[in-house]
Amino acid sequence: NVSRTFEIGTNGDYTPLTILYTTVGTAGSLTVSTTAGDHPSILSSGFNPAYTVNRYWTLTNASIVYTNYGVTATFVNGDKDAGIAPSNNVIKLYNGTTWSIPTVGTQTANSSQSTSITIPLTPNTVHLQIGDSNPSITGNLYSIASGNWATNGTWSTTSGGSSCFCTPTSINNAIIENNFTVTMDGNPGIAQSLTAQSGGKANWTSALTTNIGSGGVNITSTGDITGTAAGILTTSGGLILNKVLTSPNVTIKTITTAGQTITGTGTLANLEINVSTTNNGNIGLTDLLTISGGTFTNSLGTFTLVSNATKYARIAPISTMCGSCGFSGNFTIQRYIPARTVAGWADLSSPVANSTMADWDNELFLEYPFVGFDYVNNRPAGTNVMAYDEPSANYYQLSSSTPLAPGKGFEIGLTDDNSATSFSATTLTSVGRPNFGTINIPLSFTAGNGPAYPIGYSGENLIGNPFASAITLSSIIKTNALTTVDVYDYTIDNYRTLSGSDIIGPHQGFWAYAQGNGASFVIPESAKVANSNTALLRTTEEE
C-alpha cells in the first residue's frame, strides 16, 4: 500500500486529504487542492445544497497507474450546513460530466471516507464533494416526477416544486400526485403517512415492503396502487380507501398499533390484519384475507369477500399459535353460482356462524312450502329447501328461521321461480361472523336403519365446508367414517365421489358416511388451501 496525506486548506482552515493506494504499477504525480463552497455543479449531484459540506477537493492525476485507492477528506465544523447528519454523509465524484458514488467508508463528525475508487485515470481530473445522502426534512414531500421512491429527484417539499434532493423518512408525509407513478425500489420506502391522489400511483415491480407510520395510508378516488409484484404496504395508522385498486397482488397490512380503522368505499386484492383492526367502511376484497394477529371487527361498515364467474375471495388459514386471532361482527361472503337452462339441486353450506336461511332467501328463490312443482318422489312435496335427517333416513322441510350452523349441509332447489324451468346466474351472500378455528362435525349413525353406507343407508350425513376457503379432503380428520365423500356434479347428472387430496370449495355441501357410533369429521384451519376457482358442484336431478 502507498499512503499520502495532502496538507491543504483555505482561509486558515485545515482540511487535508489522505490517499491510500492499494497497489501502484507506475509511479507519477498527483495534485490535490481544496476550494471553499459547494462544487459549481452541485445541482446535478443529487445532493440537497442545504445539506452538504461546503467544500470540495480536486484531484488531478498526471501519470500514476494504480488498481484503486481509498480517500479520507477532513473538514471543519464551519464547512457543515446546519442539520447535516454526518452518519448519512457520502462522497460523490464528478468527472466533469457525471457524478458517481464510490464505496462508502467510515463517516465521522469531521471526515468522510470512500474506498475502491478507480478514477481519475491518467491524465484526468476528478472533483470530490461531501453531502448528506438523505437529509432529515420534516413535513410533506410531494412527487414531482415518476421514478423510484428512493430517488431524491422524485420528491419536493412543495406541490409541483423543485427537488428537495431527499427521500421520505419516518417524519415525512409522502404524497404521490399529479399523475406521477412512484415505484418501490431496492430501498423499500418508509414514511409517516402515504397519500395517493390526483392521478398519483404507488407502484410495486418487486416484492418489497413499504412501512407507513401512525399517519396511515390514504388512497383517494383519484389515486391508485399498481404493479404485479407481491409487495406489502404496512400501516400503523389505519387505511382510508376510496378506490378500486388496480394491483392484483399488493397486500395492505395493519401492524404495530392496535385499534386501527379502515374507512372509505373501495376494493383491494389482499389485506392482512396483524393487530386488532376495525372496519367502518364499505370495503370489498377480491383475493386473500389473512389474520396473523388480533381481531378483525366489522363495526359500522360492510366488508365483502367478493366472488364472480372466475374466482372468489378467501380467508387464509389462521394459526393455532395466535390465540387472539379471529373475527367480530358480521362480514359478507359471496359465492357465485352460474346460470342453468334447467333448474337443479345444489348442496350448500354456510361459511358464517350467526345466520339463518332468511339470509339466502335474499338471493335465492326459496319457498316454505314450495308451491307449483313436486321435485322428486322421495322429497317432501312442495318445498325446495331441505336438510337430511340420518336417524329417520329422510329429508325434512326447513323454514326461514333455520340456523345456518357451521358444517351443516342443506339441499336447495335452484330455480328462478316455482315453474322450476331455469336458474339465472346468482351471487349468493352469507352475512355473519366468519367461521374460524377447528370445526368438529359429529356424524350421526343409526344402526336400526340397516347396514352402514354403501351397503345400506345408515350413517348418511349431509354436511358442508364451514370455511370461506376451499379445503382439501385429505386434511379432514375422519373418525369411524369413510375417507371418501360424495358431491353432486351437474356435468354427469349424478353423484361424484371425492377422495385423497380432492378439493371442496366454499359454500359446498357434501355427503359424509359414518360407519358406526362416535363418528366425526374434524376440519382444522390447516385444511384450507390456496384455491379460488373451485366450481360449486350440483346436478339437474336428484338421484
C-alpha positions, 0 to 999 in steps of 0.5 A: 500500500502507498499512503499520502496525506495532502496538507491543504486548506483555505482561509486558515482552515485545515482540511487535508486529504489522505490517499491510500493506494492499494497497489501502484504499477507506475509511479507519477504525480498527483495534485490535490487542492481544496476550494471553499463552497459547494462544487459549481455543479452541485445541482446535478449531484443529487445532493440537497445544497442545504445539506452538504459540506461546503467544500470540495477537493480536486484531484488531478492525476498526471501519470500514476497507474494504480488498481484503486485507492481509498480517500479520507477528506477532513473538514471543519465544523464551519464547512457543515450546513446546519442539520447535516447528519454526518452518519448519512454523509457520502462522497460523490465524484464528478468527472466533469460530466457525471457524478458517481458514488464510490464505496462508502467508508467510515463517516465521522463528525469531521471526515468522510471516507470512500474506498475502491475508487478507480478514477481519475485515470491518467491524465484526468481530473476528478472533483470530490464533494461531501453531502448528506445522502438523505437529509432529515426534512420534516413535513410533506414531500410531494412527487414531482416526477415518476421514478423510484421512491428512493430517488431524491429527484422524485420528491419536493417539499412543495406541490409541483416544486423543485427537488428537495434532493431527499427521500421520505423518512419516518417524519415525512408525509409522502404524497404521490400526485399529479399523475406521477407513478412512484415505484418501490425500489431496492430501498423499500420506502418508509414514511409517516403517512402515504397519500395517493391522489390526483392521478398519483400511483404507488407502484410495486415491480418487486416484492418489497415492503413499504412501512407507513407510520401512525399517519396511515395510508390514504388512497383517494378516488383519484389515486391508485396502487399498481404493479404485479409484484407481491409487495406489502404496504404496512400501516400503523395508522389505519387505511382510508380507501376510496378506490378500486385498486388496480394491483392484483397482488399488493397486500395492505397490512395493519401492524404495530398499533392496535385499534386501527380503522379502515374507512372509505368505499373501495376494493383491494386484492389482499389485506392482512390484519396483524393487530386488532383492526376495525372496519367502518367502511364499505370495503370489498376484497377480491383475493386473500384475507389473512389474520396473523394477529388480533381481531378483525371487527366489522363495526359500522361498515360492510366488508365483502369477500367478493366472488364472480364467474372466475374466482372468489375471495378467501380467508387464509388459514389462521394459526393455532399459535395466535390465540387472539386471532379471529373475527367480530361482527358480521362480514359478507361472503359471496359465492357465485353460482352460474346460470342453468337452462334447467333448474337443479339441486345444489348442496350448500353450506354456510361459511358464517356462524350467526345466520339463518336461511332468511339470509339466502332467501335474499338471493335465492328463490326459496319457498316454505312450502314450495308451491307449483312443482313436486321435485322428486318422489322421495322429497317432501312435496312442495318445498325446495329447501331441505336438510337430511335427517340420518336417524329417520333416513329422510329429508325434512322441510326447513323454514326461514328461521333455520340456523345456518350452523357451521358444517351443516349441509342443506339441499336447495332447489335452484330455480328462478321461480316455482315453474322450476324451468331455469336458474339465472346466474346468482351471487349468493351472500352469507352475512355473519361472523366468519367461521374460524378455528377447528370445526368438529362435525359429529356424524350421526349413525343409526344402526336400526336403519340397516347396514352402514353406507354403501351397503345400506343407508345408515350413517348418511350425513349431509354436511358442508365446508364451514370455511370461506376457503376451499379445503382439501379432503385429505386434511379432514380428520375422519373418525369411524367414517369413510375417507371418501365423500360424495358431491353432486356434479351437474356435468354427469347428472349424478353423484361424484365421489371425492377422495385423497387430496380432492378439493371442496370449495366454499359454500359446498355441501357434501355427503359424509358416511359414518360407519358406526357410533362416535363418528366425526369429521374434524376440519382444522384451519390447516385444511384450507388451501390456496384455491379460488376457482373451485366450481360449486358442484350440483346436478339437474336431478336428484338421484 
